[in-house]
Amino acid sequence: MTTRAAVIEGLIQEKYVQREGRELKPTWKAFRLLLALHHFGVTEITSPELTGDWEHKLKLMESGKLQREVFMDHIEQVTRDLVERIKNGEIPDEVYAIVEAPCPKCGGVVQENYRKFQCQKCEFSLYKVSAGREWSPEEVAELITKRFVGPLTGFRSRMGKPFSAGIRLNNELKIEFDFGQIRLEEELANPPDFTTQESLGPCPRCKSNVFEYGTVYVCEKAVGAERSCEFRSGKMILQQPIERAQMQKLLATGRTDLFTRFISKKGRPFKAYLAKTAEGKVGFEFEPRKVKVGEPAPAAATKTAAAPKSRRGAAAPATAPAAPAAPPAKRSKATTKPTRSAAPKAAPKAAAKPKGKAA
């Protein structure tokens, strides 16, 4: 008999659920399956009553009140009926949403189906799932309209690790991940125009203006051909979204409000502020440790949040808080014994001559 643990492992292997710490969460594939079964009229397979009925019949078999052949015939008939309904079932178009943005290729209507967002006039389409994350119609509309959306959370790598990224729609109408990396060639070819944007505040390094640019907040002097500054800070740091209002507060006052959902490299959540450092960077500032009775109050620890990587990597990855310095070791009282001077041993006595008789 299949155990509960084996069933769970099978669901994970088939990507119907995924582990997140100690929790099991359903994936887009599980929700798609439930949607299909509902519209195919196959509701009993998702019902607890079916499991209860089969458990009852197994008990009857165990007590000899039901023949095994009768139970297996019932299972076979139910399976044939379910497969037939699924093969011939259809999901009505009314179930699927229409994207509120015209097709970027022909201007037609883009509508959701079971697997894609598909234009109704041309071949343009976007798969509904990318890197384990399902798109919403609103996100697709923003992507088509602005050619960029994000940063978004909920993506998973091939190794199963969660990550965040922005999504771009390139000139070939294909999606690309944007991790906030510095695109020198793109910036030189198409320098950003910040004239229509409102500045978030002064740059911590050079006092120029800071603006939104893709997945990062960037100094206006840190882009283009004549770059003279390096300030960039991600809109997503360790899976924690950094809203515009918080970046404005950081630039104005030197510190944000307390964020509660930073996720460390080991998958553990932690709390921290974002604060300006003396070098003009963005760093973590941690709440003071709760002081026990009789202990001196420790100072708040600050750690620098790294700038966005030039290659693949989440924007502004961070490190764990620095461990407090260990107190100086106490000197143990040495129990020194007085050193005895090694006195020279007396020379051995000369061997006595054997007494002989006088001749």
Secondary structure, 3 states (H helix, E strand, C coil): CCCHHHHHHHHHHCCCEEEECCEEEECHHHHHHHHHHHHCCCCHHHCHHHHHHHHHHHHHHHCCCCCHHHHHHHHHHHHHHHHHHHHHCCCCHHHCCECCCCCCCCCCCEEECCCEEEECCCCCEEECEECCEECCHHHHHHHHHHCEEEEEEEEECCCCCEEEEEEEECCCCCEEEECCCCCHHHHHHCCCCCCCCCCCEECCCCCCEEEEECCEEEEHHHCCCCCCCCCEEECEECCEECCHHHHHHHHHHCECCCEEEEECCCCCEEEEEEEECCCCCEEEECCCCCCCCCCCCCCCCEEECCCCCCCCCCCCCCCCCCCCCCCCCCCCCCCCCCCCCCCCCCCCCCCCCCCCCCC
